[in-house]
Amino acid sequence: MAQRYFTVTWDQLHRDSKALAWRLLELGPWKGVVAITRGGLIPAAIIARELECRIIETVSIVTYDEETKGEPQVKKPPAAAGDGAGWLIIDDLVDTGTTAKVVRAMLPRAHFATIYAKPAGKPLVDTFVTEVSQDTWILFPWDTEAQFIPPIAKGVAAK
């Protein structure tokens, strides 16, 4: 099956982060936010602001090199969050659940929230905003830039 792409703009990311904050507001208060780097950093900042949460911790787990998936490597654990009780974990996306499983093992009592969720990873998160298909690659605004795209008709005519 062909890879699908879904482009998320800065405005859309901000709106979706605020929508997630609305869902999380009634579940708090939170001791702090754990941002899964790098994708969760910007959503975590927006959500922390909206929830008036001043303590932000990070966890760094590397699983992708561009679009190639590898074994997860913990580069920085979330030391300040203990077992996660009262903490909110934020990431941009749960895909296959590989990163989520590692973070869940480190912070079993935390509440896990993502903006986007794919079917394979969805059972691992507690709260999310939008579900996308497993074969969709989300292009986040920090990974893209605006450029000219030829009209669809020109691409179809070339085939």
Contacts in CASP RR format, 6 or more apart in sequence:
PFRMAT RR
TARGET T0000
AUTHOR 0000-0000-0000
METHOD contacts of the structure
MODEL  1
MAQRYFTVTWDQLHRDSKALAWRLLELGPWKGVVAITRGGLIPAAIIARE
LECRIIETVSIVTYDEETKGEPQVKKPPAAAGDGAGWLIIDDLVDTGTTA
KVVRAMLPRAHFATIYAKPAGKPLVDTFVTEVSQDTWILFPWDTEAQFIP
PIAKGVAAK
1 135 0 8 1.000
2 135 0 8 1.000
3 135 0 8 1.000
3 137 0 8 1.000
4 133 0 8 1.000
4 135 0 8 1.000
4 136 0 8 1.000
4 137 0 8 1.000
5 136 0 8 1.000
5 137 0 8 1.000
5 138 0 8 1.000
5 139 0 8 1.000
6 132 0 8 1.000
6 136 0 8 1.000
6 137 0 8 1.000
6 138 0 8 1.000
6 139 0 8 1.000
7 139 0 8 1.000
7 144 0 8 1.000
8 16 0 8 1.000
8 138 0 8 1.000
8 139 0 8 1.000
8 140 0 8 1.000
8 141 0 8 1.000
9 141 0 8 1.000
10 141 0 8 1.000
13 42 0 8 1.000
13 43 0 8 1.000
13 92 0 8 1.000
13 115 0 8 1.000
13 140 0 8 1.000
13 141 0 8 1.000
14 46 0 8 1.000
16 43 0 8 1.000
16 115 0 8 1.000
16 116 0 8 1.000
16 129 0 8 1.000
16 130 0 8 1.000
17 42 0 8 1.000
17 43 0 8 1.000
17 46 0 8 1.000
17 47 0 8 1.000
17 50 0 8 1.000
17 115 0 8 1.000
18 46 0 8 1.000
18 50 0 8 1.000
19 129 0 8 1.000
20 43 0 8 1.000
20 47 0 8 1.000
20 90 0 8 1.000
20 113 0 8 1.000
20 114 0 8 1.000
20 115 0 8 1.000
20 127 0 8 1.000
20 128 0 8 1.000
20 129 0 8 1.000
21 46 0 8 1.000
21 47 0 8 1.000
21 50 0 8 1.000
21 51 0 8 1.000
22 50 0 8 1.000
23 113 0 8 1.000
23 127 0 8 1.000
23 129 0 8 1.000
24 30 0 8 1.000
24 47 0 8 1.000
24 51 0 8 1.000
24 88 0 8 1.000
24 111 0 8 1.000
24 113 0 8 1.000
24 127 0 8 1.000
25 50 0 8 1.000
25 51 0 8 1.000
27 111 0 8 1.000
27 127 0 8 1.000
28 51 0 8 1.000
28 86 0 8 1.000
28 88 0 8 1.000
29 51 0 8 1.000
29 53 0 8 1.000
30 51 0 8 1.000
30 53 0 8 1.000
30 86 0 8 1.000
30 87 0 8 1.000
30 88 0 8 1.000
30 111 0 8 1.000
31 55 0 8 1.000
31 81 0 8 1.000
31 85 0 8 1.000
31 86 0 8 1.000
31 87 0 8 1.000
32 48 0 8 1.000
32 53 0 8 1.000
32 54 0 8 1.000
32 55 0 8 1.000
32 56 0 8 1.000
32 57 0 8 1.000
32 81 0 8 1.000
32 86 0 8 1.000
32 87 0 8 1.000
32 88 0 8 1.000
33 44 0 8 1.000
33 47 0 8 1.000
33 48 0 8 1.000
33 51 0 8 1.000
33 53 0 8 1.000
33 55 0 8 1.000
33 56 0 8 1.000
33 57 0 8 1.000
33 87 0 8 1.000
33 88 0 8 1.000
33 89 0 8 1.000
33 90 0 8 1.000
34 44 0 8 1.000
34 56 0 8 1.000
34 57 0 8 1.000
34 58 0 8 1.000
34 59 0 8 1.000
34 78 0 8 1.000
34 81 0 8 1.000
34 84 0 8 1.000
34 87 0 8 1.000
34 88 0 8 1.000
34 89 0 8 1.000
34 90 0 8 1.000
34 103 0 8 1.000
34 107 0 8 1.000
34 110 0 8 1.000
35 41 0 8 1.000
35 43 0 8 1.000
35 44 0 8 1.000
35 45 0 8 1.000
35 56 0 8 1.000
35 57 0 8 1.000
35 58 0 8 1.000
35 59 0 8 1.000
35 90 0 8 1.000
35 91 0 8 1.000
36 58 0 8 1.000
36 59 0 8 1.000
36 60 0 8 1.000
36 61 0 8 1.000
36 89 0 8 1.000
36 90 0 8 1.000
36 91 0 8 1.000
36 99 0 8 1.000
36 103 0 8 1.000
37 58 0 8 1.000
37 59 0 8 1.000
37 60 0 8 1.000
37 76 0 8 1.000
38 60 0 8 1.000
38 142 0 8 1.000
39 91 0 8 1.000
39 92 0 8 1.000
39 93 0 8 1.000
39 140 0 8 1.000
39 142 0 8 1.000
40 90 0 8 1.000
40 91 0 8 1.000
40 92 0 8 1.000
41 58 0 8 1.000
42 92 0 8 1.000
42 142 0 8 1.000
43 90 0 8 1.000
43 91 0 8 1.000
43 92 0 8 1.000
43 115 0 8 1.000
44 56 0 8 1.000
44 90 0 8 1.000
45 56 0 8 1.000
47 53 0 8 1.000
47 88 0 8 1.000
47 90 0 8 1.000
47 113 0 8 1.000
48 54 0 8 1.000
48 56 0 8 1.000
51 88 0 8 1.000
53 88 0 8 1.000
55 80 0 8 1.000
57 78 0 8 1.000
57 79 0 8 1.000
57 80 0 8 1.000
57 81 0 8 1.000
57 87 0 8 1.000
58 76 0 8 1.000
58 78 0 8 1.000
59 74 0 8 1.000
59 76 0 8 1.000
59 77 0 8 1.000
59 78 0 8 1.000
59 89 0 8 1.000
59 103 0 8 1.000
59 106 0 8 1.000
59 107 0 8 1.000
60 74 0 8 1.000
60 75 0 8 1.000
60 76 0 8 1.000
61 72 0 8 1.000
61 73 0 8 1.000
61 74 0 8 1.000
61 75 0 8 1.000
61 99 0 8 1.000
61 102 0 8 1.000
61 103 0 8 1.000
62 72 0 8 1.000
62 73 0 8 1.000
62 75 0 8 1.000
63 69 0 8 1.000
63 70 0 8 1.000
63 71 0 8 1.000
63 72 0 8 1.000
63 73 0 8 1.000
63 98 0 8 1.000
63 99 0 8 1.000
64 70 0 8 1.000
67 137 0 8 1.000
69 96 0 8 1.000
69 98 0 8 1.000
72 98 0 8 1.000
72 99 0 8 1.000
72 102 0 8 1.000
74 102 0 8 1.000
74 106 0 8 1.000
77 106 0 8 1.000
78 103 0 8 1.000
78 106 0 8 1.000
78 107 0 8 1.000
81 87 0 8 1.000
81 107 0 8 1.000
81 110 0 8 1.000
82 107 0 8 1.000
83 107 0 8 1.000
83 108 0 8 1.000
83 109 0 8 1.000
83 110 0 8 1.000
84 107 0 8 1.000
84 108 0 8 1.000
84 109 0 8 1.000
84 110 0 8 1.000
85 109 0 8 1.000
85 110 0 8 1.000
86 109 0 8 1.000
86 110 0 8 1.000
86 111 0 8 1.000
87 107 0 8 1.000
87 109 0 8 1.000
87 110 0 8 1.000
87 111 0 8 1.000
88 110 0 8 1.000
88 111 0 8 1.000
88 113 0 8 1.000
89 103 0 8 1.000
89 107 0 8 1.000
89 110 0 8 1.000
89 111 0 8 1.000
89 112 0 8 1.000
89 113 0 8 1.000
90 113 0 8 1.000
90 114 0 8 1.000
91 99 0 8 1.000
91 100 0 8 1.000
91 103 0 8 1.000
91 112 0 8 1.000
91 113 0 8 1.000
91 114 0 8 1.000
91 115 0 8 1.000
92 114 0 8 1.000
92 115 0 8 1.000
92 116 0 8 1.000
92 138 0 8 1.000
92 140 0 8 1.000
93 114 0 8 1.000
93 115 0 8 1.000
93 116 0 8 1.000
93 117 0 8 1.000
93 118 0 8 1.000
93 138 0 8 1.000
94 100 0 8 1.000
94 114 0 8 1.000
94 116 0 8 1.000
94 117 0 8 1.000
94 118 0 8 1.000
94 121 0 8 1.000
94 122 0 8 1.000
94 124 0 8 1.000
94 125 0 8 1.000
94 128 0 8 1.000
95 118 0 8 1.000
95 120 0 8 1.000
95 121 0 8 1.000
96 118 0 8 1.000
96 120 0 8 1.000
96 121 0 8 1.000
97 120 0 8 1.000
97 121 0 8 1.000
97 124 0 8 1.000
100 112 0 8 1.000
100 121 0 8 1.000
100 124 0 8 1.000
100 125 0 8 1.000
101 124 0 8 1.000
103 110 0 8 1.000
103 112 0 8 1.000
104 112 0 8 1.000
104 124 0 8 1.000
111 126 0 8 1.000
111 127 0 8 1.000
112 124 0 8 1.000
112 125 0 8 1.000
112 126 0 8 1.000
112 127 0 8 1.000
113 125 0 8 1.000
113 126 0 8 1.000
113 127 0 8 1.000
113 128 0 8 1.000
114 125 0 8 1.000
114 127 0 8 1.000
114 128 0 8 1.000
114 129 0 8 1.000
115 128 0 8 1.000
115 129 0 8 1.000
115 130 0 8 1.000
116 128 0 8 1.000
116 129 0 8 1.000
116 130 0 8 1.000
116 131 0 8 1.000
116 132 0 8 1.000
116 138 0 8 1.000
117 125 0 8 1.000
117 128 0 8 1.000
117 130 0 8 1.000
117 131 0 8 1.000
117 132 0 8 1.000
118 131 0 8 1.000
118 132 0 8 1.000
118 133 0 8 1.000
118 134 0 8 1.000
118 136 0 8 1.000
119 131 0 8 1.000
119 133 0 8 1.000
119 134 0 8 1.000
120 134 0 8 1.000
122 128 0 8 1.000
122 131 0 8 1.000
132 138 0 8 1.000
END
